[in-house]
Amino acid sequence: MPKIFEYLGILIFFYSNEHEPIHVHGKHDGFQSKAEFYIVDGKIVEIKIRHIKGLRPLTGNKLKDFEDFLEVYSEQIVQKWIDYFVYHKDVEFEKINTRIK
């Protein structure tokens, strides 16, 4: 399970056997949601937050923090996905404790 970011206590990661569409999981205190990235002609055109069956989704401020993070770091997330799954490179973990908005 490559952990790629931690933002204000939210762990952002993907599983090592993931599938498309490109997506990441956000987990905090037993709650978890995933964000799917839709890409057209090499550009992210939409990010959808999805619930994961059987898990409690992020809510309230933590959901908003996750959404804000995705808005700013979406390009880096997609690049880490490509590096890991396409190029089989290790990806660096980054911890961010400063609110971005």
Summary of the structure (lengths in Angstrom):
residues: 101
radius of gyration: 12.7
end to end distance: 27.9
largest distance: 36.4
contacts: 260
relative contact order: 0.24
helix: 26%
strand: 38%
